[in-house]
């Protein structure tokens, strides 16, 4: 699944023009219908999403292109999961976080465990993006005190670096989903030229 941080109209135009590359082989993606409609829980309520599906002309693989506010394979949006990650980095436990977010403790524990398993590659992903975006001063290795907290800080630095370079327009956790290739699943993305 490929997360995209562009609006629906821009996505459609880029697909029609062959300007969106396949993450597997870099050949252009083309429109290929839609995935099933799903409801995503956000901090403000429930939001409906029917992601575009695209097919690669090179490797013939199909991809679902959910908006960046959706975390692949999760029912909750990026801002909800991001809030849980920040709370855990501050030292809160999964039960307290679940109560604050009005989610099941097992669901929150699953997010935290999935993130914890990927902490090291996500940390390096965040640092690489921060440096590639020209904000070396935001890359502070090991400054938060734990691997989990260091990773959250590194990803926050990458999102801040993106905003400083390209301007506001996307929420920090949406940018993080895009820069990491899905946050809790998938291979973290490297900056171009890495």
PyMOL CGO cylinders between C-alpha atoms (Angstrom):
from pymol import cmd
from pymol.cgo import CYLINDER

trace = [
    CYLINDER, 0.00, 0.00, 0.00, 1.34, 3.39, -0.99, 0.3, 1, 1, 1, 1, 1, 1,
    CYLINDER, 1.34, 3.39, -0.99, 0.32, 6.41, 1.10, 0.3, 1, 1, 1, 1, 1, 1,
    CYLINDER, 0.32, 6.41, 1.10, -0.08, 9.65, -0.80, 0.3, 1, 1, 1, 1, 1, 1,
    CYLINDER, -0.08, 9.65, -0.80, -0.03, 13.15, 0.64, 0.3, 1, 1, 1, 1, 1, 1,
    CYLINDER, -0.03, 13.15, 0.64, -1.78, 14.87, -2.24, 0.3, 1, 1, 1, 1, 1, 1,
    CYLINDER, -1.78, 14.87, -2.24, -5.43, 15.75, -2.72, 0.3, 1, 1, 1, 1, 1, 1,
    CYLINDER, -5.43, 15.75, -2.72, -7.80, 13.61, -4.77, 0.3, 1, 1, 1, 1, 1, 1,
    CYLINDER, -7.80, 13.61, -4.77, -7.88, 15.97, -7.77, 0.3, 1, 1, 1, 1, 1, 1,
    CYLINDER, -7.88, 15.97, -7.77, -4.08, 16.25, -7.89, 0.3, 1, 1, 1, 1, 1, 1,
    CYLINDER, -4.08, 16.25, -7.89, -3.76, 12.47, -7.52, 0.3, 1, 1, 1, 1, 1, 1,
    CYLINDER, -3.76, 12.47, -7.52, -6.12, 11.89, -10.44, 0.3, 1, 1, 1, 1, 1, 1,
    CYLINDER, -6.12, 11.89, -10.44, -4.24, 14.39, -12.62, 0.3, 1, 1, 1, 1, 1, 1,
    CYLINDER, -4.24, 14.39, -12.62, -0.84, 12.86, -11.77, 0.3, 1, 1, 1, 1, 1, 1,
    CYLINDER, -0.84, 12.86, -11.77, -2.12, 9.34, -12.49, 0.3, 1, 1, 1, 1, 1, 1,
    CYLINDER, -2.12, 9.34, -12.49, -3.62, 10.46, -15.82, 0.3, 1, 1, 1, 1, 1, 1,
    CYLINDER, -3.62, 10.46, -15.82, -0.32, 12.11, -16.79, 0.3, 1, 1, 1, 1, 1, 1,
    CYLINDER, -0.32, 12.11, -16.79, 1.75, 9.09, -15.72, 0.3, 1, 1, 1, 1, 1, 1,
    CYLINDER, 1.75, 9.09, -15.72, 3.60, 11.16, -13.10, 0.3, 1, 1, 1, 1, 1, 1,
    CYLINDER, 3.60, 11.16, -13.10, 3.17, 8.84, -10.12, 0.3, 1, 1, 1, 1, 1, 1,
    CYLINDER, 3.17, 8.84, -10.12, 5.90, 6.14, -10.04, 0.3, 1, 1, 1, 1, 1, 1,
    CYLINDER, 5.90, 6.14, -10.04, 5.45, 2.59, -8.83, 0.3, 1, 1, 1, 1, 1, 1,
    CYLINDER, 5.45, 2.59, -8.83, 7.19, 2.07, -5.47, 0.3, 1, 1, 1, 1, 1, 1,
    CYLINDER, 7.19, 2.07, -5.47, 8.38, -1.35, -6.65, 0.3, 1, 1, 1, 1, 1, 1,
    CYLINDER, 8.38, -1.35, -6.65, 9.87, -0.64, -10.10, 0.3, 1, 1, 1, 1, 1, 1,
    CYLINDER, 9.87, -0.64, -10.10, 9.42, 3.13, -10.69, 0.3, 1, 1, 1, 1, 1, 1,
    CYLINDER, 9.42, 3.13, -10.69, 7.31, 2.66, -13.85, 0.3, 1, 1, 1, 1, 1, 1,
    CYLINDER, 7.31, 2.66, -13.85, 4.29, 4.99, -14.04, 0.3, 1, 1, 1, 1, 1, 1,
    CYLINDER, 4.29, 4.99, -14.04, 1.10, 3.99, -12.27, 0.3, 1, 1, 1, 1, 1, 1,
    CYLINDER, 1.10, 3.99, -12.27, -2.29, 4.16, -14.01, 0.3, 1, 1, 1, 1, 1, 1,
    CYLINDER, -2.29, 4.16, -14.01, -5.82, 4.30, -12.61, 0.3, 1, 1, 1, 1, 1, 1,
    CYLINDER, -5.82, 4.30, -12.61, -7.29, 0.90, -11.78, 0.3, 1, 1, 1, 1, 1, 1,
    CYLINDER, -7.29, 0.90, -11.78, -10.63, 1.52, -10.07, 0.3, 1, 1, 1, 1, 1, 1,
    CYLINDER, -10.63, 1.52, -10.07, -11.14, 1.95, -6.36, 0.3, 1, 1, 1, 1, 1, 1,
    CYLINDER, -11.14, 1.95, -6.36, -10.58, -0.11, -3.23, 0.3, 1, 1, 1, 1, 1, 1,
    CYLINDER, -10.58, -0.11, -3.23, -13.49, -0.82, -0.92, 0.3, 1, 1, 1, 1, 1, 1,
    CYLINDER, -13.49, -0.82, -0.92, -14.88, 2.07, 1.09, 0.3, 1, 1, 1, 1, 1, 1,
    CYLINDER, -14.88, 2.07, 1.09, -13.79, 2.13, 4.71, 0.3, 1, 1, 1, 1, 1, 1,
    CYLINDER, -13.79, 2.13, 4.71, -14.41, 4.18, 7.80, 0.3, 1, 1, 1, 1, 1, 1,
    CYLINDER, -14.41, 4.18, 7.80, -11.39, 5.60, 9.59, 0.3, 1, 1, 1, 1, 1, 1,
    CYLINDER, -11.39, 5.60, 9.59, -11.64, 6.82, 13.17, 0.3, 1, 1, 1, 1, 1, 1,
    CYLINDER, -11.64, 6.82, 13.17, -10.06, 10.22, 13.76, 0.3, 1, 1, 1, 1, 1, 1,
    CYLINDER, -10.06, 10.22, 13.76, -9.82, 12.40, 16.86, 0.3, 1, 1, 1, 1, 1, 1,
    CYLINDER, -9.82, 12.40, 16.86, -12.85, 14.36, 15.62, 0.3, 1, 1, 1, 1, 1, 1,
    CYLINDER, -12.85, 14.36, 15.62, -15.02, 11.35, 14.74, 0.3, 1, 1, 1, 1, 1, 1,
    CYLINDER, -15.02, 11.35, 14.74, -15.35, 8.91, 11.85, 0.3, 1, 1, 1, 1, 1, 1,
    CYLINDER, -15.35, 8.91, 11.85, -14.24, 9.79, 8.34, 0.3, 1, 1, 1, 1, 1, 1,
    CYLINDER, -14.24, 9.79, 8.34, -15.12, 7.84, 5.20, 0.3, 1, 1, 1, 1, 1, 1,
    CYLINDER, -15.12, 7.84, 5.20, -12.43, 6.89, 2.69, 0.3, 1, 1, 1, 1, 1, 1,
    CYLINDER, -12.43, 6.89, 2.69, -12.57, 5.10, -0.66, 0.3, 1, 1, 1, 1, 1, 1,
    CYLINDER, -12.57, 5.10, -0.66, -8.95, 4.93, -1.82, 0.3, 1, 1, 1, 1, 1, 1,
    CYLINDER, -8.95, 4.93, -1.82, -7.96, 4.94, -5.46, 0.3, 1, 1, 1, 1, 1, 1,
    CYLINDER, -7.96, 4.94, -5.46, -6.39, 1.76, -6.80, 0.3, 1, 1, 1, 1, 1, 1,
    CYLINDER, -6.39, 1.76, -6.80, -3.57, 2.01, -9.35, 0.3, 1, 1, 1, 1, 1, 1,
    CYLINDER, -3.57, 2.01, -9.35, -1.78, -0.53, -11.54, 0.3, 1, 1, 1, 1, 1, 1,
    CYLINDER, -1.78, -0.53, -11.54, 1.84, -0.47, -12.62, 0.3, 1, 1, 1, 1, 1, 1,
    CYLINDER, 1.84, -0.47, -12.62, 2.44, -0.92, -16.33, 0.3, 1, 1, 1, 1, 1, 1,
    CYLINDER, 2.44, -0.92, -16.33, 5.94, -2.26, -15.69, 0.3, 1, 1, 1, 1, 1, 1,
    CYLINDER, 5.94, -2.26, -15.69, 5.61, -4.93, -13.01, 0.3, 1, 1, 1, 1, 1, 1,
    CYLINDER, 5.61, -4.93, -13.01, 1.79, -5.24, -13.30, 0.3, 1, 1, 1, 1, 1, 1,
    CYLINDER, 1.79, -5.24, -13.30, 1.32, -4.95, -9.53, 0.3, 1, 1, 1, 1, 1, 1,
    CYLINDER, 1.32, -4.95, -9.53, -1.72, -3.11, -8.22, 0.3, 1, 1, 1, 1, 1, 1,
    CYLINDER, -1.72, -3.11, -8.22, -1.46, -0.59, -5.39, 0.3, 1, 1, 1, 1, 1, 1,
    CYLINDER, -1.46, -0.59, -5.39, -4.03, 0.98, -3.11, 0.3, 1, 1, 1, 1, 1, 1,
    CYLINDER, -4.03, 0.98, -3.11, -3.40, 4.73, -2.74, 0.3, 1, 1, 1, 1, 1, 1,
    CYLINDER, -3.40, 4.73, -2.74, -4.97, 5.81, 0.56, 0.3, 1, 1, 1, 1, 1, 1,
    CYLINDER, -4.97, 5.81, 0.56, -4.65, 9.43, 1.65, 0.3, 1, 1, 1, 1, 1, 1,
    CYLINDER, -4.65, 9.43, 1.65, -1.87, 10.14, 4.14, 0.3, 1, 1, 1, 1, 1, 1,
    CYLINDER, -1.87, 10.14, 4.14, -4.31, 10.57, 7.03, 0.3, 1, 1, 1, 1, 1, 1,
    CYLINDER, -4.31, 10.57, 7.03, -4.98, 6.81, 6.80, 0.3, 1, 1, 1, 1, 1, 1,
    CYLINDER, -4.98, 6.81, 6.80, -2.44, 4.43, 8.29, 0.3, 1, 1, 1, 1, 1, 1,
    CYLINDER, -2.44, 4.43, 8.29, -2.27, 1.25, 6.19, 0.3, 1, 1, 1, 1, 1, 1,
    CYLINDER, -2.27, 1.25, 6.19, -3.94, -1.76, 7.79, 0.3, 1, 1, 1, 1, 1, 1,
    CYLINDER, -3.94, -1.76, 7.79, -5.33, 0.29, 10.68, 0.3, 1, 1, 1, 1, 1, 1,
    CYLINDER, -5.33, 0.29, 10.68, -8.85, 1.49, 11.39, 0.3, 1, 1, 1, 1, 1, 1,
    CYLINDER, -8.85, 1.49, 11.39, -7.60, 4.61, 13.15, 0.3, 1, 1, 1, 1, 1, 1,
    CYLINDER, -7.60, 4.61, 13.15, -6.12, 7.64, 11.45, 0.3, 1, 1, 1, 1, 1, 1,
    CYLINDER, -6.12, 7.64, 11.45, -2.58, 8.98, 11.60, 0.3, 1, 1, 1, 1, 1, 1,
    CYLINDER, -2.58, 8.98, 11.60, -3.38, 11.68, 14.16, 0.3, 1, 1, 1, 1, 1, 1,
    CYLINDER, -3.38, 11.68, 14.16, -4.87, 9.14, 16.60, 0.3, 1, 1, 1, 1, 1, 1,
    CYLINDER, -4.87, 9.14, 16.60, -1.98, 6.71, 16.35, 0.3, 1, 1, 1, 1, 1, 1,
    CYLINDER, -1.98, 6.71, 16.35, 0.47, 9.61, 16.46, 0.3, 1, 1, 1, 1, 1, 1,
    CYLINDER, 0.47, 9.61, 16.46, -1.09, 10.87, 19.70, 0.3, 1, 1, 1, 1, 1, 1,
    CYLINDER, -1.09, 10.87, 19.70, -0.65, 7.41, 21.20, 0.3, 1, 1, 1, 1, 1, 1,
    CYLINDER, -0.65, 7.41, 21.20, 3.00, 7.28, 20.14, 0.3, 1, 1, 1, 1, 1, 1,
    CYLINDER, 3.00, 7.28, 20.14, 3.71, 10.70, 21.67, 0.3, 1, 1, 1, 1, 1, 1,
    CYLINDER, 3.71, 10.70, 21.67, 2.01, 9.67, 24.92, 0.3, 1, 1, 1, 1, 1, 1,
    CYLINDER, 2.01, 9.67, 24.92, 4.06, 6.47, 25.07, 0.3, 1, 1, 1, 1, 1, 1,
    CYLINDER, 4.06, 6.47, 25.07, 7.25, 8.46, 24.41, 0.3, 1, 1, 1, 1, 1, 1,
    CYLINDER, 7.25, 8.46, 24.41, 6.32, 10.61, 27.45, 0.3, 1, 1, 1, 1, 1, 1,
    CYLINDER, 6.32, 10.61, 27.45, 6.14, 7.43, 29.52, 0.3, 1, 1, 1, 1, 1, 1,
    CYLINDER, 6.14, 7.43, 29.52, 2.40, 6.68, 29.65, 0.3, 1, 1, 1, 1, 1, 1,
    CYLINDER, 2.40, 6.68, 29.65, 1.18, 3.09, 29.56, 0.3, 1, 1, 1, 1, 1, 1,
    CYLINDER, 1.18, 3.09, 29.56, -1.13, 1.59, 26.94, 0.3, 1, 1, 1, 1, 1, 1,
    CYLINDER, -1.13, 1.59, 26.94, -4.17, 1.43, 29.25, 0.3, 1, 1, 1, 1, 1, 1,
    CYLINDER, -4.17, 1.43, 29.25, -3.99, 5.13, 30.13, 0.3, 1, 1, 1, 1, 1, 1,
    CYLINDER, -3.99, 5.13, 30.13, -3.44, 6.05, 26.48, 0.3, 1, 1, 1, 1, 1, 1,
    CYLINDER, -3.44, 6.05, 26.48, -6.40, 3.87, 25.46, 0.3, 1, 1, 1, 1, 1, 1,
    CYLINDER, -6.40, 3.87, 25.46, -8.63, 5.58, 28.00, 0.3, 1, 1, 1, 1, 1, 1,
    CYLINDER, -8.63, 5.58, 28.00, -7.52, 9.05, 26.83, 0.3, 1, 1, 1, 1, 1, 1,
    CYLINDER, -7.52, 9.05, 26.83, -8.16, 8.17, 23.17, 0.3, 1, 1, 1, 1, 1, 1,
    CYLINDER, -8.16, 8.17, 23.17, -11.32, 6.14, 23.84, 0.3, 1, 1, 1, 1, 1, 1,
    CYLINDER, -11.32, 6.14, 23.84, -9.89, 3.04, 22.16, 0.3, 1, 1, 1, 1, 1, 1,
    CYLINDER, -9.89, 3.04, 22.16, -9.56, -0.57, 23.29, 0.3, 1, 1, 1, 1, 1, 1,
    CYLINDER, -9.56, -0.57, 23.29, -6.37, -1.25, 25.30, 0.3, 1, 1, 1, 1, 1, 1,
    CYLINDER, -6.37, -1.25, 25.30, -5.48, -4.16, 23.01, 0.3, 1, 1, 1, 1, 1, 1,
    CYLINDER, -5.48, -4.16, 23.01, -5.70, -1.90, 19.96, 0.3, 1, 1, 1, 1, 1, 1,
    CYLINDER, -5.70, -1.90, 19.96, -3.38, 0.70, 21.48, 0.3, 1, 1, 1, 1, 1, 1,
    CYLINDER, -3.38, 0.70, 21.48, -0.99, -2.01, 22.70, 0.3, 1, 1, 1, 1, 1, 1,
    CYLINDER, -0.99, -2.01, 22.70, -0.88, -3.34, 19.12, 0.3, 1, 1, 1, 1, 1, 1,
    CYLINDER, -0.88, -3.34, 19.12, 0.09, 0.08, 17.73, 0.3, 1, 1, 1, 1, 1, 1,
    CYLINDER, 0.09, 0.08, 17.73, 2.80, 0.54, 20.35, 0.3, 1, 1, 1, 1, 1, 1,
    CYLINDER, 2.80, 0.54, 20.35, 4.23, -2.93, 19.79, 0.3, 1, 1, 1, 1, 1, 1,
    CYLINDER, 4.23, -2.93, 19.79, 4.23, -2.56, 16.00, 0.3, 1, 1, 1, 1, 1, 1,
    CYLINDER, 4.23, -2.56, 16.00, 6.01, 0.78, 16.32, 0.3, 1, 1, 1, 1, 1, 1,
    CYLINDER, 6.01, 0.78, 16.32, 8.44, -0.61, 18.88, 0.3, 1, 1, 1, 1, 1, 1,
    CYLINDER, 8.44, -0.61, 18.88, 9.39, -3.49, 16.55, 0.3, 1, 1, 1, 1, 1, 1,
    CYLINDER, 9.39, -3.49, 16.55, 10.20, -0.97, 13.82, 0.3, 1, 1, 1, 1, 1, 1,
    CYLINDER, 10.20, -0.97, 13.82, 11.78, 1.66, 16.08, 0.3, 1, 1, 1, 1, 1, 1,
    CYLINDER, 11.78, 1.66, 16.08, 15.36, 1.33, 14.85, 0.3, 1, 1, 1, 1, 1, 1,
    CYLINDER, 15.36, 1.33, 14.85, 14.69, 1.51, 11.08, 0.3, 1, 1, 1, 1, 1, 1,
    CYLINDER, 14.69, 1.51, 11.08, 12.10, 4.26, 11.64, 0.3, 1, 1, 1, 1, 1, 1,
    CYLINDER, 12.10, 4.26, 11.64, 14.60, 6.22, 13.73, 0.3, 1, 1, 1, 1, 1, 1,
    CYLINDER, 14.60, 6.22, 13.73, 17.19, 6.03, 10.95, 0.3, 1, 1, 1, 1, 1, 1,
    CYLINDER, 17.19, 6.03, 10.95, 14.52, 6.91, 8.38, 0.3, 1, 1, 1, 1, 1, 1,
    CYLINDER, 14.52, 6.91, 8.38, 13.61, 10.05, 10.34, 0.3, 1, 1, 1, 1, 1, 1,
    CYLINDER, 13.61, 10.05, 10.34, 17.23, 11.13, 10.72, 0.3, 1, 1, 1, 1, 1, 1,
    CYLINDER, 17.23, 11.13, 10.72, 17.99, 10.52, 7.01, 0.3, 1, 1, 1, 1, 1, 1,
    CYLINDER, 17.99, 10.52, 7.01, 14.96, 12.56, 5.91, 0.3, 1, 1, 1, 1, 1, 1,
    CYLINDER, 14.96, 12.56, 5.91, 15.82, 15.40, 8.30, 0.3, 1, 1, 1, 1, 1, 1,
    CYLINDER, 15.82, 15.40, 8.30, 19.37, 15.61, 6.96, 0.3, 1, 1, 1, 1, 1, 1,
    CYLINDER, 19.37, 15.61, 6.96, 18.27, 15.21, 3.32, 0.3, 1, 1, 1, 1, 1, 1,
    CYLINDER, 18.27, 15.21, 3.32, 15.84, 18.11, 3.77, 0.3, 1, 1, 1, 1, 1, 1,
    CYLINDER, 15.84, 18.11, 3.77, 18.73, 20.30, 4.93, 0.3, 1, 1, 1, 1, 1, 1,
    CYLINDER, 18.73, 20.30, 4.93, 17.82, 20.58, 8.61, 0.3, 1, 1, 1, 1, 1, 1,
    CYLINDER, 17.82, 20.58, 8.61, 20.78, 18.86, 10.26, 0.3, 1, 1, 1, 1, 1, 1,
    CYLINDER, 20.78, 18.86, 10.26, 20.16, 20.79, 13.49, 0.3, 1, 1, 1, 1, 1, 1,
    CYLINDER, 20.16, 20.79, 13.49, 16.84, 18.94, 13.93, 0.3, 1, 1, 1, 1, 1, 1,
    CYLINDER, 16.84, 18.94, 13.93, 18.56, 15.54, 13.83, 0.3, 1, 1, 1, 1, 1, 1,
    CYLINDER, 18.56, 15.54, 13.83, 19.53, 15.00, 17.47, 0.3, 1, 1, 1, 1, 1, 1,
    CYLINDER, 19.53, 15.00, 17.47, 20.47, 11.33, 17.84, 0.3, 1, 1, 1, 1, 1, 1,
    CYLINDER, 20.47, 11.33, 17.84, 19.66, 9.78, 21.20, 0.3, 1, 1, 1, 1, 1, 1,
    CYLINDER, 19.66, 9.78, 21.20, 18.40, 12.95, 22.88, 0.3, 1, 1, 1, 1, 1, 1,
    CYLINDER, 18.40, 12.95, 22.88, 15.02, 11.73, 24.16, 0.3, 1, 1, 1, 1, 1, 1,
    CYLINDER, 15.02, 11.73, 24.16, 16.17, 8.95, 26.50, 0.3, 1, 1, 1, 1, 1, 1,
    CYLINDER, 16.17, 8.95, 26.50, 14.72, 5.71, 25.07, 0.3, 1, 1, 1, 1, 1, 1,
    CYLINDER, 14.72, 5.71, 25.07, 14.68, 4.04, 21.64, 0.3, 1, 1, 1, 1, 1, 1,
    CYLINDER, 14.68, 4.04, 21.64, 10.93, 4.58, 21.42, 0.3, 1, 1, 1, 1, 1, 1,
    CYLINDER, 10.93, 4.58, 21.42, 11.10, 8.26, 22.39, 0.3, 1, 1, 1, 1, 1, 1,
    CYLINDER, 11.10, 8.26, 22.39, 14.18, 8.85, 20.21, 0.3, 1, 1, 1, 1, 1, 1,
    CYLINDER, 14.18, 8.85, 20.21, 12.28, 7.43, 17.23, 0.3, 1, 1, 1, 1, 1, 1,
    CYLINDER, 12.28, 7.43, 17.23, 9.23, 9.62, 17.86, 0.3, 1, 1, 1, 1, 1, 1,
    CYLINDER, 9.23, 9.62, 17.86, 11.56, 12.64, 18.14, 0.3, 1, 1, 1, 1, 1, 1,
    CYLINDER, 11.56, 12.64, 18.14, 13.41, 11.71, 14.93, 0.3, 1, 1, 1, 1, 1, 1,
    CYLINDER, 13.41, 11.71, 14.93, 10.13, 11.41, 13.01, 0.3, 1, 1, 1, 1, 1, 1,
    CYLINDER, 10.13, 11.41, 13.01, 8.91, 14.72, 14.44, 0.3, 1, 1, 1, 1, 1, 1,
    CYLINDER, 8.91, 14.72, 14.44, 12.18, 16.29, 13.28, 0.3, 1, 1, 1, 1, 1, 1,
    CYLINDER, 12.18, 16.29, 13.28, 11.64, 14.93, 9.77, 0.3, 1, 1, 1, 1, 1, 1,
    CYLINDER, 11.64, 14.93, 9.77, 8.10, 16.35, 9.66, 0.3, 1, 1, 1, 1, 1, 1,
    CYLINDER, 8.10, 16.35, 9.66, 9.36, 19.74, 10.91, 0.3, 1, 1, 1, 1, 1, 1,
    CYLINDER, 9.36, 19.74, 10.91, 12.14, 19.68, 8.30, 0.3, 1, 1, 1, 1, 1, 1,
    CYLINDER, 12.14, 19.68, 8.30, 9.57, 18.99, 5.56, 0.3, 1, 1, 1, 1, 1, 1,
    CYLINDER, 9.57, 18.99, 5.56, 7.43, 21.93, 6.65, 0.3, 1, 1, 1, 1, 1, 1,
    CYLINDER, 7.43, 21.93, 6.65, 10.47, 24.23, 6.85, 0.3, 1, 1, 1, 1, 1, 1,
    CYLINDER, 10.47, 24.23, 6.85, 11.52, 23.19, 3.34, 0.3, 1, 1, 1, 1, 1, 1,
    CYLINDER, 11.52, 23.19, 3.34, 8.15, 23.03, 1.56, 0.3, 1, 1, 1, 1, 1, 1,
    CYLINDER, 8.15, 23.03, 1.56, 5.80, 25.00, 3.81, 0.3, 1, 1, 1, 1, 1, 1,
    CYLINDER, 5.80, 25.00, 3.81, 2.72, 23.97, 5.75, 0.3, 1, 1, 1, 1, 1, 1,
    CYLINDER, 2.72, 23.97, 5.75, -0.06, 22.03, 4.15, 0.3, 1, 1, 1, 1, 1, 1,
    CYLINDER, -0.06, 22.03, 4.15, -0.10, 18.64, 5.80, 0.3, 1, 1, 1, 1, 1, 1,
    CYLINDER, -0.10, 18.64, 5.80, -0.46, 17.57, 9.41, 0.3, 1, 1, 1, 1, 1, 1,
    CYLINDER, -0.46, 17.57, 9.41, 2.77, 16.24, 10.98, 0.3, 1, 1, 1, 1, 1, 1,
    CYLINDER, 2.77, 16.24, 10.98, 1.54, 12.67, 11.36, 0.3, 1, 1, 1, 1, 1, 1,
    CYLINDER, 1.54, 12.67, 11.36, 0.31, 12.63, 7.76, 0.3, 1, 1, 1, 1, 1, 1,
    CYLINDER, 0.31, 12.63, 7.76, 3.82, 13.59, 6.65, 0.3, 1, 1, 1, 1, 1, 1,
    CYLINDER, 3.82, 13.59, 6.65, 5.23, 10.89, 8.91, 0.3, 1, 1, 1, 1, 1, 1,
    CYLINDER, 5.23, 10.89, 8.91, 3.00, 8.23, 7.32, 0.3, 1, 1, 1, 1, 1, 1,
    CYLINDER, 3.00, 8.23, 7.32, 4.27, 9.27, 3.88, 0.3, 1, 1, 1, 1, 1, 1,
    CYLINDER, 4.27, 9.27, 3.88, 7.95, 9.59, 4.82, 0.3, 1, 1, 1, 1, 1, 1,
    CYLINDER, 7.95, 9.59, 4.82, 8.00, 6.22, 6.60, 0.3, 1, 1, 1, 1, 1, 1,
    CYLINDER, 8.00, 6.22, 6.60, 6.06, 4.35, 3.95, 0.3, 1, 1, 1, 1, 1, 1,
    CYLINDER, 6.06, 4.35, 3.95, 3.15, 3.56, 6.26, 0.3, 1, 1, 1, 1, 1, 1,
    CYLINDER, 3.15, 3.56, 6.26, 4.39, 4.17, 9.84, 0.3, 1, 1, 1, 1, 1, 1,
    CYLINDER, 4.39, 4.17, 9.84, 3.50, 0.80, 11.37, 0.3, 1, 1, 1, 1, 1, 1,
    CYLINDER, 3.50, 0.80, 11.37, 3.95, -1.43, 8.29, 0.3, 1, 1, 1, 1, 1, 1,
    CYLINDER, 3.95, -1.43, 8.29, 6.18, -1.61, 5.25, 0.3, 1, 1, 1, 1, 1, 1,
    CYLINDER, 6.18, -1.61, 5.25, 9.76, -0.66, 4.53, 0.3, 1, 1, 1, 1, 1, 1,
    CYLINDER, 9.76, -0.66, 4.53, 10.71, 2.88, 5.58, 0.3, 1, 1, 1, 1, 1, 1,
    CYLINDER, 10.71, 2.88, 5.58, 11.31, 5.13, 2.60, 0.3, 1, 1, 1, 1, 1, 1,
    CYLINDER, 11.31, 5.13, 2.60, 14.71, 6.62, 1.94, 0.3, 1, 1, 1, 1, 1, 1,
    CYLINDER, 14.71, 6.62, 1.94, 15.04, 10.20, 0.74, 0.3, 1, 1, 1, 1, 1, 1,
    CYLINDER, 15.04, 10.20, 0.74, 15.84, 10.57, -2.96, 0.3, 1, 1, 1, 1, 1, 1,
    CYLINDER, 15.84, 10.57, -2.96, 19.54, 10.14, -3.60, 0.3, 1, 1, 1, 1, 1, 1,
    CYLINDER, 19.54, 10.14, -3.60, 20.23, 8.16, -0.40, 0.3, 1, 1, 1, 1, 1, 1,
]
cmd.load_cgo(trace, "trace")
